[in-house]
């Protein structure tokens, strides 16, 4: 059984947090617009001379497949003199287009059996990487996001998203610093059986992620049973997870913090009203118990947020759900 003797958790001296400025937001929004525009161009603008393309290439001659001249992922620059001139016909086509080219090779061609023969190339354009950045217009902005009127509104929307993401990151850093500060002033003993159970779960997740990565070195290490690459990290994470749970549970006991059935129903109404994806809500909170556990943690964090002057960084997630006067 875990045990904890809680240290101070109010009026903590926390390290300063670097806030972002209006200039940071404006720059971030401009860069985000450029990134979206370039991605749109890759998928929608036709290739021009000097662009890099990635194509799938299937060569056939006399109704027979020619493996020497085929390539599922050929990358080259349009206009490169080392590439067949016929491939310049890709110009004015875009990603997703297919075309067929016929090329008659001269006698003495590198692939001897193709000398003097006509080869048919079936081409699938996978990707077009434009040499020059796209000049964004209101029309392109509307194609990127049909709900905006033009560039200014697209940039304003991205600015808001970036601001929310940065603020959320700052909040997460403040929560982590609060928990770490409380832990450093507390005394605790972890139940080794429960610690091992959490560690086993984390290790299993790490193994699954490494297997899916396809990295040969990772796979070789996993097949040999060498878990050192993630076990040390997971041991620290398991301890942090259990200590945080201990701290929050003890604070809730001392401060008589609990979640009522009415709060659960109010939060459910809030999420279902504000979330565009009802399926995602069901996946996150398959029943009231999962939602109650989430709210319980957020309510304690909200209290810590107030006790330690962190409300200057914006509303806590708990406060976002419930209305406070």
Buried (B, 14 or more C-beta within 10 A) or exposed (E): EBEBEBBEBEEBEBEEBEEBEEEBBEEBBEEBBEEBBBEBBBEBBBBBEEBBBBBBBBBBBEEEEBEEBBBEEBEBBBBEEEBBEEBBBBBEBBBEBEEEBEBEBEEEBEBEEBEEBEBBBBBBBBBBBBEEEBEBEBEBBBEBBEEBEBBEBBBEBBBEEBBEEBBEEBBEBBBEBBBBBBBEEBEBEBEEEBBEEBBEEBBEEBBEEBEEEEEEEBEEBBEEEEBEEBEEEBBEBBBBBBBBBBBBBBBBEEBEBEBEEEBBEBBBEBBEEEEEEEEEBEEEBEEBEEBBEBBBBBBBBBBBBBBBEBEEBBBBBBBEBBEEE
